[in-house]
Amino acid sequence: MELGRQKGLVIGEGKGSDVSKLEALANEHKISLRGLTYDSANTLLKLVEEYTEVVDVEVTPVNDDPGPDAPPEDIDDADPF
C-alpha cells in the first residue's frame, strides 16, 4: 500500500483509502484486487514498481526568432578583433 501511495495510486490511509487508481491498473492487466493470489499479487507489485504517471502537456511551437539579446550571426569567430 505504501508503494501505491508513493506512485499516486492509493490516496489516504487505513480502511478509508481510495484505491480506485490501483484497482484500475490491476483491471487493465486482468488482475482482481478482491481475488488476489500469490502470483497475481507479485505481478501487480511488479506493475506498481514500474508504474510512472504520464502528464499531458500542451505542446508549444518553438519560436525561431532569436530575440533582441541574441548576438549577431555575422560575427567572424576566427578573427574576433
C-alpha positions as CSV (number, residue, x, y, z in Angstrom):
1,M,0.0,0.0,0.0
2,E,2.9,2.4,0.8
3,L,4.3,1.9,-2.7
4,G,0.9,2.6,-4.2
5,R,0.7,5.8,-2.2
6,Q,4.2,6.8,-3.4
7,K,3.1,6.2,-7.0
8,G,-0.2,8.1,-6.5
9,L,-2.3,5.0,-7.0
10,V,-3.6,4.9,-3.4
11,I,-4.9,8.1,-1.6
12,G,-5.4,8.1,2.1
13,E,-4.7,5.6,4.9
14,G,-6.5,2.7,6.5
15,K,-9.9,1.5,5.5
16,G,-10.8,4.9,4.1
17,S,-8.1,4.7,1.4
18,D,-9.1,5.4,-2.2
19,V,-7.7,2.5,-4.2
20,S,-9.6,3.2,-7.4
21,K,-6.5,4.0,-9.4
22,L,-4.7,0.9,-8.2
23,E,-7.8,-1.2,-9.0
24,A,-8.0,0.3,-12.5
25,L,-4.3,-0.6,-13.1
26,A,-5.0,-4.1,-11.8
27,N,-8.1,-4.4,-14.0
28,E,-6.1,-3.3,-17.1
29,H,-3.9,-6.3,-16.6
30,K,-6.8,-8.7,-15.8
31,I,-6.0,-8.8,-12.0
32,S,-8.7,-8.7,-9.4
33,L,-7.8,-7.0,-6.2
34,R,-10.6,-8.9,-4.4
35,G,-9.3,-12.3,-5.6
36,L,-5.5,-11.8,-5.4
37,T,-3.4,-14.9,-5.5
38,Y,0.3,-15.1,-4.6
39,D,1.2,-15.0,-8.3
40,S,-1.2,-12.2,-9.2
41,A,0.0,-10.2,-6.2
42,N,3.6,-10.5,-7.4
43,T,2.6,-9.5,-10.9
44,L,0.7,-6.5,-9.5
45,L,3.6,-5.5,-7.3
46,K,6.0,-5.5,-10.3
47,L,3.5,-3.4,-12.3
48,V,3.2,-0.9,-9.5
49,E,7.0,-0.7,-9.2
50,E,7.3,0.1,-12.9
51,Y,4.3,2.5,-12.9
52,T,5.0,6.1,-13.9
53,E,2.3,8.7,-14.3
54,V,2.2,10.3,-17.8
55,V,1.4,14.0,-17.7
56,D,-0.4,15.6,-20.6
57,V,1.1,18.9,-21.6
58,E,0.2,21.4,-24.2
59,V,2.8,21.4,-27.0
60,T,4.1,24.9,-27.7
61,P,5.9,25.5,-31.0
62,V,9.4,26.8,-30.8
63,N,10.0,30.4,-32.0
64,D,12.9,30.6,-34.4
65,D,13.3,34.4,-33.7
66,P,16.5,34.7,-31.6
67,G,15.2,37.9,-29.9
68,P,17.0,41.3,-29.3
69,D,19.5,39.9,-26.8
70,A,21.0,37.3,-29.2
71,P,24.4,38.0,-30.7
72,P,24.5,38.9,-34.4
73,E,25.1,36.0,-36.7
74,D,27.6,37.8,-38.9
75,I,30.4,37.8,-36.3
76,D,33.6,36.0,-37.5
77,D,34.7,33.7,-34.7
78,A,38.1,33.2,-36.3
79,D,39.2,36.8,-36.0
80,P,37.3,38.4,-33.1
81,F,39.2,41.8,-33.5
